[in-house]
C-alpha cells in the first residue's frame, strides 16, 4: 500500500497541471493511433494504449482513471506549464490517475497499458455500496485477492495464483478484469456446476453481475488486475 501511494503521488506531480487555462482534448480524440477504445458503458470507458520507442503523443487529457501497465516503458512527460520529468511504467503496475494533462515521448521499452476511465469520478455523486459481503473475495482469500488500493469509486485488487492452487467459495461485485498472464481456471458455482475460464495477456473482461464461485488454477499462472466498479455495484443493489 505504501509503494502505491508513493507512485500515485509521483504520477500526480508529473502529470497534472492546474495552471492550464484551457484543458487539452481527451487522449482518444487527440491521439487515436495510440489510444484505442475497447469498450464503454454507463459506468466506464476502457482504452488500450500502445506505442514503441521514439513515439510521441501531443498534449492531451485523461478523465479520472485506473491505469494498468502490461508492458515496461520509460517516458519523458511534459505538462502544460512546460515542465518535464521522466516516468517509468512496469508490468502489472496499477495506479489511480486523477485528471492528468500531459504530452509524452517514449524513451525506452514498449508501451502497452489499459486505461479505465471511471464516469462516477467525473464530477458525479459518489456511489453508496454499503458493507462488503461476508464471503467477499478479499475477506475469504486475501492471499490470492490482494487489495492494491480503494477510493470512493473503485476497489482494485491483484489476483495471483499458480498451478494447483485452489480458492474457496467467495463472491465478487461487478468487476472489470485485466489479464497480465496466461491462466486457466476451473470454476465451481454454488450449485456444484463447473466451468473453464481462460485469461490471456492484455485481455479485458467485464463481469457486470460479479459472481460467486470457488476456483482451481489448472494451467498457466500469474496475475490478473481486478477493478471493482462501485457505481455498477450500487446500481445493481437498487
C-alpha atoms as a printed R data frame, in Angstrom:
    type eleno elety resid chain resno       x       y       z
1   ATOM     1    CA   UNK     A     1   0.000   0.000   0.000
2   ATOM     2    CA   UNK     A     2   2.789   2.452   0.835
3   ATOM     3    CA   UNK     A     3   4.522   1.901  -2.530
4   ATOM     4    CA   UNK     A     4   1.238   2.524  -4.333
5   ATOM     5    CA   UNK     A     5   0.715   5.812  -2.526
6   ATOM     6    CA   UNK     A     6   4.228   6.940  -3.413
7   ATOM     7    CA   UNK     A     7   3.728   6.056  -7.065
8   ATOM     8    CA   UNK     A     8   0.361   7.789  -7.158
9   ATOM     9    CA   UNK     A     9   1.868  10.924  -5.665
10  ATOM    10    CA   UNK     A    10   4.680  10.880  -8.205
11  ATOM    11    CA   UNK     A    11   2.246  10.401 -11.056
12  ATOM    12    CA   UNK     A    12   0.095  13.278  -9.863
13  ATOM    13    CA   UNK     A    13   3.133  15.525  -9.536
14  ATOM    14    CA   UNK     A    14   4.455  14.813 -13.017
15  ATOM    15    CA   UNK     A    15   1.200  14.503 -14.976
16  ATOM    16    CA   UNK     A    16  -1.205  17.114 -13.643
17  ATOM    17    CA   UNK     A    17  -1.069  20.859 -14.066
18  ATOM    18    CA   UNK     A    18  -3.751  23.069 -12.553
19  ATOM    19    CA   UNK     A    19  -2.311  26.201 -14.176
20  ATOM    20    CA   UNK     A    20  -3.597  25.265 -17.657
21  ATOM    21    CA   UNK     A    21  -6.207  27.828 -18.677
22  ATOM    22    CA   UNK     A    22  -7.820  25.677 -21.394
23  ATOM    23    CA   UNK     A    23  -7.771  21.923 -20.912
24  ATOM    24    CA   UNK     A    24  -6.470  19.848 -23.850
25  ATOM    25    CA   UNK     A    25  -8.693  17.283 -25.569
26  ATOM    26    CA   UNK     A    26  -9.213  13.731 -24.373
27  ATOM    27    CA   UNK     A    27  -6.456  11.266 -25.314
28  ATOM    28    CA   UNK     A    28  -8.708   9.120 -27.530
29  ATOM    29    CA   UNK     A    29  -9.732  12.161 -29.587
30  ATOM    30    CA   UNK     A    30  -6.269  13.765 -29.739
31  ATOM    31    CA   UNK     A    31  -4.154  10.649 -30.338
32  ATOM    32    CA   UNK     A    32  -6.369   7.815 -31.568
33  ATOM    33    CA   UNK     A    33  -3.406   5.946 -33.123
34  ATOM    34    CA   UNK     A    34  -2.068   5.253 -29.606
35  ATOM    35    CA   UNK     A    35  -5.264   5.296 -27.515
36  ATOM    36    CA   UNK     A    36  -7.815   2.808 -28.933
37  ATOM    37    CA   UNK     A    37 -11.215   2.492 -27.302
38  ATOM    38    CA   UNK     A    38 -12.084  -1.086 -26.310
39  ATOM    39    CA   UNK     A    39 -15.465  -0.762 -24.617
40  ATOM    40    CA   UNK     A    40 -17.789   1.733 -22.968
41  ATOM    41    CA   UNK     A    41 -20.914   1.590 -20.836
42  ATOM    42    CA   UNK     A    42 -22.695   3.875 -18.363
43  ATOM    43    CA   UNK     A    43 -20.031   3.236 -15.715
44  ATOM    44    CA   UNK     A    44 -16.670   3.414 -17.519
45  ATOM    45    CA   UNK     A    45 -14.756   3.686 -20.785
46  ATOM    46    CA   UNK     A    46 -11.763   1.442 -21.477
47  ATOM    47    CA   UNK     A    47  -8.899   2.174 -23.856
48  ATOM    48    CA   UNK     A    48  -5.792   0.251 -24.916
49  ATOM    49    CA   UNK     A    49  -2.621   2.369 -25.339
50  ATOM    50    CA   UNK     A    50   0.279   1.024 -27.438
51  ATOM    51    CA   UNK     A    51   3.442   2.631 -28.814
52  ATOM    52    CA   UNK     A    52   7.119   1.873 -29.439
53  ATOM    53    CA   UNK     A    53  10.362   3.653 -28.604
54  ATOM    54    CA   UNK     A    54  10.572   7.085 -30.195
55  ATOM    55    CA   UNK     A    55   6.818   7.623 -30.355
56  ATOM    56    CA   UNK     A    56   5.490  10.999 -29.264
57  ATOM    57    CA   UNK     A    57   1.999  11.928 -28.126
58  ATOM    58    CA   UNK     A    58   0.794  15.553 -28.247
59  ATOM    59    CA   UNK     A    59  -0.742  17.360 -25.303
60  ATOM    60    CA   UNK     A    60  -3.920  15.592 -24.168
61  ATOM    61    CA   UNK     A    61  -6.048  14.929 -21.093
62  ATOM    62    CA   UNK     A    62  -7.371  11.863 -19.303
63  ATOM    63    CA   UNK     A    63 -10.551  11.567 -17.270
64  ATOM    64    CA   UNK     A    64 -10.049  10.079 -13.770
65  ATOM    65    CA   UNK     A    65  -8.970   6.500 -14.381
66  ATOM    66    CA   UNK     A    66  -7.309   3.315 -13.275
67  ATOM    67    CA   UNK     A    67  -4.155   2.786 -15.352
68  ATOM    68    CA   UNK     A    68  -2.786  -0.758 -15.655
69  ATOM    69    CA   UNK     A    69   0.572  -1.320 -17.356
70  ATOM    70    CA   UNK     A    70   1.041  -4.530 -19.342
71  ATOM    71    CA   UNK     A    71   4.478  -3.569 -20.734
72  ATOM    72    CA   UNK     A    72   7.643  -1.921 -19.442
73  ATOM    73    CA   UNK     A    73   8.446   1.568 -20.671
74  ATOM    74    CA   UNK     A    74  10.063   4.916 -19.850
75  ATOM    75    CA   UNK     A    75   8.564   8.280 -20.823
76  ATOM    76    CA   UNK     A    76   9.573  11.894 -20.843
77  ATOM    77    CA   UNK     A    77   6.388  13.599 -19.616
78  ATOM    78    CA   UNK     A    78   5.652  17.270 -20.316
79  ATOM    79    CA   UNK     A    79   2.871  19.207 -18.581
80  ATOM    80    CA   UNK     A    80   1.046  22.281 -19.961
81  ATOM    81    CA   UNK     A    81   3.183  24.626 -17.838
82  ATOM    82    CA   UNK     A    82   6.306  23.498 -19.744
83  ATOM    83    CA   UNK     A    83   7.807  21.320 -17.023
84  ATOM    84    CA   UNK     A    84   9.019  17.808 -17.848
85  ATOM    85    CA   UNK     A    85  10.099  14.713 -15.956
86  ATOM    86    CA   UNK     A    86  10.977  11.046 -16.516
87  ATOM    87    CA   UNK     A    87   8.382   8.436 -15.595
88  ATOM    88    CA   UNK     A    88   8.551   4.625 -15.690
89  ATOM    89    CA   UNK     A    89   5.769   2.068 -16.042
90  ATOM    90    CA   UNK     A    90   6.357  -1.595 -15.178
91  ATOM    91    CA   UNK     A    91   4.329  -4.755 -15.931
92  ATOM    92    CA   UNK     A    92   1.457  -5.231 -13.511
93  ATOM    93    CA   UNK     A    93   1.609  -1.701 -12.133
94  ATOM    94    CA   UNK     A    94  -1.865  -0.335 -11.309
95  ATOM    95    CA   UNK     A    95  -2.407   3.335 -10.466
96  ATOM    96    CA   UNK     A    96  -5.248   5.758  -9.851
97  ATOM    97    CA   UNK     A    97  -4.709   8.800 -12.088
98  ATOM    98    CA   UNK     A    98  -6.779  11.911 -11.362
99  ATOM    99    CA   UNK     A    99  -7.352  14.383 -14.220
100 ATOM   100    CA   UNK     A   100  -3.982  14.012 -15.996
101 ATOM   101    CA   UNK     A   101  -2.836  16.526 -18.641
102 ATOM   102    CA   UNK     A   102   0.409  15.852 -20.484
103 ATOM   103    CA   UNK     A   103   2.352  15.182 -23.654
104 ATOM   104    CA   UNK     A   104   4.994  12.448 -23.763
105 ATOM   105    CA   UNK     A   105   7.880  10.901 -25.671
106 ATOM   106    CA   UNK     A   106   8.614   7.185 -25.285
107 ATOM   107    CA   UNK     A   107  12.319   6.847 -24.443
108 ATOM   108    CA   UNK     A   108  12.652   3.076 -23.909
109 ATOM   109    CA   UNK     A   109  10.640  -0.119 -23.926
110 ATOM   110    CA   UNK     A   110   7.197  -0.742 -25.385
111 ATOM   111    CA   UNK     A   111   4.057   0.981 -24.185
112 ATOM   112    CA   UNK     A   112   1.128  -1.340 -23.567
113 ATOM   113    CA   UNK     A   113  -1.322  -0.108 -20.970
114 ATOM   114    CA   UNK     A   114  -5.037  -0.314 -20.291
115 ATOM   115    CA   UNK     A   115  -6.848   2.792 -19.077
116 ATOM   116    CA   UNK     A   116 -10.252   2.540 -17.375
117 ATOM   117    CA   UNK     A   117 -11.952   5.944 -17.141
118 ATOM   118    CA   UNK     A   118 -14.458   5.922 -14.264
119 ATOM   119    CA   UNK     A   119 -17.521   8.026 -15.025
120 ATOM   120    CA   UNK     A   120 -18.707   8.425 -11.417
121 ATOM   121    CA   UNK     A   121 -15.368  10.172 -10.689
122 ATOM   122    CA   UNK     A   122 -16.032  12.817 -13.360
123 ATOM   123    CA   UNK     A   123 -17.880  15.233 -11.102
124 ATOM   124    CA   UNK     A   124 -20.781  12.942 -10.212
125 ATOM   125    CA   UNK     A   125 -22.061  11.742  -6.861
126 ATOM   126    CA   UNK     A   126 -20.007   9.146  -5.018
127 ATOM   127    CA   UNK     A   127 -21.643   5.685  -5.161
128 ATOM   128    CA   UNK     A   128 -23.011   4.193  -1.936
129 ATOM   129    CA   UNK     A   129 -22.496   0.428  -1.754
130 ATOM   130    CA   UNK     A   130 -22.839  -0.471   1.934
131 ATOM   131    CA   UNK     A   131 -20.788  -3.099   3.787
132 ATOM   132    CA   UNK     A   132 -18.923  -5.861   1.970
133 ATOM   133    CA   UNK     A   133 -20.438  -9.338   1.858
134 ATOM   134    CA   UNK     A   134 -19.162 -11.846   4.414
135 ATOM   135    CA   UNK     A   135 -17.926 -14.041   1.540
136 ATOM   136    CA   UNK     A   136 -16.182 -11.154  -0.254
137 ATOM   137    CA   UNK     A   137 -13.121 -12.467  -2.126
138 ATOM   138    CA   UNK     A   138 -10.673 -10.170  -0.333
139 ATOM   139    CA   UNK     A   139 -12.021 -11.356   3.037
140 ATOM   140    CA   UNK     A   140 -12.203 -15.075   2.249
141 ATOM   141    CA   UNK     A   141  -8.889 -15.425   0.389
142 ATOM   142    CA   UNK     A   142  -6.740 -12.270   0.753
143 ATOM   143    CA   UNK     A   143  -3.555 -14.093  -0.275
144 ATOM   144    CA   UNK     A   144  -4.986 -14.641  -3.770
145 ATOM   145    CA   UNK     A   145  -7.061 -11.419  -3.876
146 ATOM   146    CA   UNK     A   146  -4.710  -8.717  -2.570
147 ATOM   147    CA   UNK     A   147  -6.249  -5.225  -2.448
148 ATOM   148    CA   UNK     A   148  -3.900  -2.659  -4.000
149 ATOM   149    CA   UNK     A   149  -5.977   0.450  -3.348
150 ATOM   150    CA   UNK     A   150  -9.514   1.682  -2.834
151 ATOM   151    CA   UNK     A   151 -11.255   5.052  -3.201
152 ATOM   152    CA   UNK     A   152 -14.916   6.168  -3.369
153 ATOM   153    CA   UNK     A   153 -15.239   4.922  -6.967
154 ATOM   154    CA   UNK     A   154 -13.233   1.691  -7.274
155 ATOM   155    CA   UNK     A   155 -11.561  -1.054  -5.325
156 ATOM   156    CA   UNK     A   156  -8.615  -2.604  -7.174
157 ATOM   157    CA   UNK     A   157  -7.004  -5.905  -6.288
158 ATOM   158    CA   UNK     A   158  -4.351  -8.136  -7.804
159 ATOM   159    CA   UNK     A   159  -5.353 -11.762  -8.250
160 ATOM   160    CA   UNK     A   160  -2.331 -14.035  -8.206
161 ATOM   161    CA   UNK     A   161  -2.142 -17.813  -8.484
162 ATOM   162    CA   UNK     A   162  -0.090 -20.783  -9.681
163 ATOM   163    CA   UNK     A   163  -0.927 -24.251 -10.998
164 ATOM   164    CA   UNK     A   164  -2.805 -26.350  -8.475
165 ATOM   165    CA   UNK     A   165  -3.817 -23.531  -6.145
166 ATOM   166    CA   UNK     A   166  -7.435 -23.551  -5.021
167 ATOM   167    CA   UNK     A   167  -9.568 -20.720  -3.669
168 ATOM   168    CA   UNK     A   168 -12.647 -21.448  -1.501
169 ATOM   169    CA   UNK     A   169 -16.146 -20.234  -2.319
170 ATOM   170    CA   UNK     A   170 -16.275 -16.415  -2.447
171 ATOM   171    CA   UNK     A   171 -18.094 -13.566  -4.172
172 ATOM   172    CA   UNK     A   172 -17.258 -10.600  -6.409
173 ATOM   173    CA   UNK     A   173 -19.263  -7.421  -7.126
174 ATOM   174    CA   UNK     A   174 -19.380  -6.130 -10.739
175 ATOM   175    CA   UNK     A   175 -15.745  -6.305 -11.824
176 ATOM   176    CA   UNK     A   176 -13.537  -5.497 -14.813
177 ATOM   177    CA   UNK     A   177 -10.684  -7.982 -15.234
178 ATOM   178    CA   UNK     A   178  -7.379  -7.133 -16.937
179 ATOM   179    CA   UNK     A   179  -5.134 -10.140 -17.520
180 ATOM   180    CA   UNK     A   180  -1.372  -9.922 -17.194
181 ATOM   181    CA   UNK     A   181  -0.554 -13.593 -17.892
182 ATOM   182    CA   UNK     A   182  -1.923 -16.846 -19.308
183 ATOM   183    CA   UNK     A   183  -4.161 -18.607 -16.789
184 ATOM   184    CA   UNK     A   184  -6.856 -21.285 -16.999
185 ATOM   185    CA   UNK     A   185  -9.189 -21.594 -14.012
186 ATOM   186    CA   UNK     A   186 -11.751 -24.263 -13.263
187 ATOM   187    CA   UNK     A   187 -14.667 -22.502 -11.592
188 ATOM   188    CA   UNK     A   188 -17.169 -24.239  -9.331
189 ATOM   189    CA   UNK     A   189 -20.502 -22.482  -8.774
190 ATOM   190    CA   UNK     A   190 -22.632 -22.684  -5.620
191 ATOM   191    CA   UNK     A   191 -24.914 -25.266  -7.300
192 ATOM   192    CA   UNK     A   192 -21.942 -27.548  -7.974
193 ATOM   193    CA   UNK     A   193 -21.708 -26.871 -11.722
194 ATOM   194    CA   UNK     A   194 -18.227 -26.223 -13.154
195 ATOM   195    CA   UNK     A   195 -16.874 -24.079 -15.974
196 ATOM   196    CA   UNK     A   196 -13.494 -23.315 -17.524
197 ATOM   197    CA   UNK     A   197 -12.379 -19.679 -17.677
198 ATOM   198    CA   UNK     A   198  -9.302 -18.562 -19.625
199 ATOM   199    CA   UNK     A   199  -7.220 -15.403 -19.238
200 ATOM   200    CA   UNK     A   200  -4.686 -14.136 -21.784
201 ATOM   201    CA   UNK     A   201  -2.160 -11.259 -21.512
202 ATOM   202    CA   UNK     A   202  -3.784  -7.887 -22.106
203 ATOM   203    CA   UNK     A   203  -7.288  -9.354 -22.177
204 ATOM   204    CA   UNK     A   204 -10.139  -7.253 -20.771
205 ATOM   205    CA   UNK     A   205 -13.360  -8.823 -19.494
206 ATOM   206    CA   UNK     A   206 -16.373  -7.135 -17.886
207 ATOM   207    CA   UNK     A   207 -18.407  -9.150 -15.381
208 ATOM   208    CA   UNK     A   208 -21.495  -6.925 -14.875
209 ATOM   209    CA   UNK     A   209 -23.132  -9.223 -12.327
210 ATOM   210    CA   UNK     A   210 -19.977 -10.190 -10.465
211 ATOM   211    CA   UNK     A   211 -20.407 -13.739  -9.254
212 ATOM   212    CA   UNK     A   212 -19.936 -16.378  -6.583
213 ATOM   213    CA   UNK     A   213 -17.581 -19.313  -7.113
214 ATOM   214    CA   UNK     A   214 -14.551 -21.244  -5.986
215 ATOM   215    CA   UNK     A   215 -11.664 -21.949  -8.364
216 ATOM   216    CA   UNK     A   216  -8.646 -24.076  -9.091
217 ATOM   217    CA   UNK     A   217  -5.746 -22.969 -11.336
218 ATOM   218    CA   UNK     A   218  -5.249 -25.825 -13.800
219 ATOM   219    CA   UNK     A   219  -2.858 -24.264 -16.339
220 ATOM   220    CA   UNK     A   220  -0.544 -21.284 -16.597
221 ATOM   221    CA   UNK     A   221  -0.304 -18.954 -13.652
222 ATOM   222    CA   UNK     A   222   0.342 -15.354 -12.838
223 ATOM   223    CA   UNK     A   223  -1.645 -12.203 -12.252
224 ATOM   224    CA   UNK     A   224  -4.941 -10.501 -13.002
225 ATOM   225    CA   UNK     A   225  -5.848  -6.927 -12.055
226 ATOM   226    CA   UNK     A   226  -9.482  -6.687 -10.951
227 ATOM   227    CA   UNK     A   227 -11.275  -3.322 -10.877
228 ATOM   228    CA   UNK     A   228 -14.467  -3.393  -8.852
229 ATOM   229    CA   UNK     A   229 -16.646  -0.534 -10.132
230 ATOM   230    CA   UNK     A   230 -18.649   0.854  -7.219
231 ATOM   231    CA   UNK     A   231 -21.217   2.713  -9.365
232 ATOM   232    CA   UNK     A   232 -22.129  -0.589 -11.040
233 ATOM   233    CA   UNK     A   233 -22.374  -2.290  -7.661
234 ATOM   234    CA   UNK     A   234 -24.633   0.468  -6.310
235 ATOM   235    CA   UNK     A   235 -26.857   0.281  -9.407
236 ATOM   236    CA   UNK     A   236 -27.206  -3.496  -9.076
237 ATOM   237    CA   UNK     A   237 -28.349  -3.147  -5.439
238 ATOM   238    CA   UNK     A   238 -31.098  -0.617  -6.259
